Amino acid sequence: MKNAEEIMKEDQASYLPVFTRYPIVLDHGEGSYVWDVNRRKYLDALGGIAVNVLGHNYVPLVNAIADQAKRLIHVSNLYYTEAQANASAKLSRLTAGGKVFFGNSGAEANEGAIKAARKYAHTISPEKSQIITALGSFHGRTLATLTATGQEKFHKGFEPLPGGFDYVPYNDIAALEEKMSEHTAAVL
């Protein structure tokens, strides 16, 4: 087995560094804890940056994933599956009967929300298609979600950014009302 330094060096030679990483090489987990290759134990407070907060090596979950993997590991949305029908029906019931969109990431979900808000706004009135987000926010790494992100440092080098986004400080209701009056905007 390779040591932490060897793994990090190999990774750094081929992985595009799009964010700062911690010098920790994780190896396995149990419940809410993870261990690195040096057998140090950590509380996993990130859950894949809130993508997976189900814990590690939880036997019922591991068995459910293994059972599903024996049947189908991934299916395009071009086809129907019973699992997706059941999940969307349950989510719809739990959220007042709305339609469900399954995305692969937070950025894809946010991109879908931006598109849905813009599409809806255009059915009412095109001038209502401006999106307002908070300064200091982070919404993802697609071009639209990067633009929705209220941090200039993430915009650098990706100009020109798509139009239709404004920013206001967190909890500044007056600034939000001012932007809304300028555009009669949709708010995310």
C-alpha positions in Angstrom: 0.0 0.0 0.0 1.2 3.5 -0.8 1.9 6.0 1.9 0.1 9.4 2.1 3.0 11.3 0.5 3.1 8.9 -2.5 -0.7 9.1 -3.0 -0.7 12.9 -2.8 2.3 13.2 -5.2 0.6 10.8 -7.7 -2.6 12.7 -7.5 -1.0 16.1 -7.9 0.7 14.9 -11.1 -2.6 14.2 -12.8 -5.5 15.8 -11.0 -6.5 19.4 -12.0 -6.3 21.5 -8.8 -9.6 23.4 -8.9 -9.7 23.9 -5.1 -7.4 23.8 -2.1 -7.1 20.4 -0.6 -6.1 19.3 2.9 -3.0 17.1 3.2 -5.0 14.1 4.4 -5.4 10.8 2.5 -8.6 9.2 3.7 -8.8 5.4 3.6 -12.1 4.2 5.2 -15.0 5.2 7.4 -17.4 3.9 10.0 -20.6 5.9 10.8 -19.7 9.6 11.1 -15.9 8.9 11.4 -13.2 8.5 8.8 -9.6 7.3 9.1 -6.6 8.3 7.0 -3.9 6.0 5.7 -1.9 6.7 8.8 -4.8 5.4 11.0 -5.7 8.9 12.4 -9.4 9.2 13.1 -11.5 12.3 12.1 -15.1 13.3 12.5 -16.6 13.6 9.0 -18.3 16.9 9.3 -18.4 17.6 5.6 -20.3 14.6 4.2 -18.9 15.1 0.7 -19.6 18.8 1.1 -23.2 18.0 2.1 -23.7 15.6 -0.8 -23.8 12.5 1.3 -24.6 12.7 4.9 -25.5 9.1 5.4 -22.4 8.0 7.2 -19.8 5.4 6.2 -20.2 1.6 6.1 -23.7 1.6 7.4 -24.7 -2.0 6.8 -28.4 -1.4 5.7 -27.2 1.3 3.3 -24.3 -0.8 2.0 -26.7 -3.8 1.4 -29.3 -1.6 -0.4 -26.7 -0.1 -2.7 -25.2 -3.6 -3.4 -28.7 -5.0 -4.1 -29.4 -2.1 -6.5 -26.0 -2.5 -8.2 -26.8 -6.2 -8.8 -29.9 -5.0 -10.8 -28.9 -1.6 -12.4 -26.0 0.6 -11.5 -27.1 3.6 -13.5 -29.8 4.3 -16.0 -30.3 7.4 -18.1 -33.4 9.5 -17.6 -34.3 8.5 -21.1 -35.8 5.4 -19.5 -38.2 4.7 -16.7 -37.3 2.7 -13.6 -39.4 1.6 -10.7 -36.9 3.1 -8.2 -37.1 6.5 -9.7 -40.9 6.4 -10.0 -41.1 5.4 -6.3 -38.6 8.1 -5.2 -40.2 10.9 -7.2 -43.7 10.0 -6.0 -42.6 10.0 -2.4 -40.7 13.3 -2.7 -43.8 14.8 -4.5 -46.0 13.7 -1.6 -43.6 15.2 1.0 -43.4 18.6 -0.9 -47.0 19.5 -1.5 -47.4 17.5 -4.7 -44.9 19.3 -7.0 -42.9 17.8 -9.7 -39.4 16.4 -9.0 -36.1 16.9 -10.8 -33.2 14.6 -10.1 -29.8 16.1 -10.6 -26.3 14.7 -10.2 -24.9 17.6 -8.2 -25.8 20.8 -6.3 -24.6 22.8 -9.3 -26.9 20.9 -11.6 -29.8 21.4 -9.2 -29.0 25.1 -8.9 -28.7 25.3 -12.7 -32.1 23.6 -13.0 -33.6 26.1 -10.5 -32.1 29.1 -12.5 -33.6 27.7 -15.7 -37.0 27.0 -14.1 -37.1 30.5 -12.6 -36.2 32.1 -15.9 -38.6 30.0 -17.9 -41.4 30.8 -15.5 -40.5 34.5 -15.5 -40.6 34.6 -19.3 -44.1 33.2 -19.3 -45.2 36.1 -17.0 -43.0 38.9 -18.3 -39.4 38.8 -19.6 -38.3 41.7 -17.4 -38.9 39.4 -14.4 -36.0 37.1 -15.3 -33.2 38.7 -13.3 -31.8 36.5 -10.5 -30.7 38.0 -7.2 -28.3 36.1 -5.0 -26.3 37.1 -1.9 -22.8 38.5 -1.8 -20.5 35.8 -0.4 -22.7 33.0 -1.7 -21.6 29.9 -3.6 -23.9 28.1 -6.0 -21.7 25.8 -8.1 -19.1 25.6 -10.8 -21.2 25.6 -14.0 -21.0 29.0 -15.9 -24.5 30.0 -14.7 -24.0 28.9 -11.1 -20.6 30.5 -11.0 -22.2 33.7 -12.2 -24.9 33.3 -9.5 -22.1 33.0 -6.9 -21.7 36.3 -5.2 -17.9 36.2 -5.0 -15.8 38.1 -7.5 -12.8 35.9 -6.9 -14.8 33.0 -8.6 -15.7 35.1 -11.6 -12.1 36.1 -12.5 -10.9 34.4 -15.7 -14.3 33.3 -16.8 -15.5 36.6 -18.3 -17.7 37.4 -20.0 -20.2 35.9 -17.6 -23.9 35.4 -18.5 -26.1 38.4 -17.8 -29.2 38.5 -15.6 -27.7 38.2 -12.2 -27.5 40.8 -9.3 -26.1 40.5 -5.8 -27.1 42.0 -2.5 -25.5 41.6 1.0 -26.9 38.9 3.3 -29.8 40.0 5.4 -30.0 43.5 3.7 -33.7 43.6 3.0 -33.5 47.3 1.8 -30.9 46.3 -0.8 -33.0 43.3 -1.9 -36.1 45.4 -2.2 -34.1 48.0 -4.3 -32.9 45.3 -6.7 -36.3 43.8 -6.9 -37.8 47.2 -7.8 -35.2 47.7 -10.5 -36.0 44.4 -12.2 -39.1 43.0 -10.6 -36.9 40.0 -10.1 -37.1 36.4 -9.2 -35.2 35.6 -6.0 -33.2 32.4 -5.3 
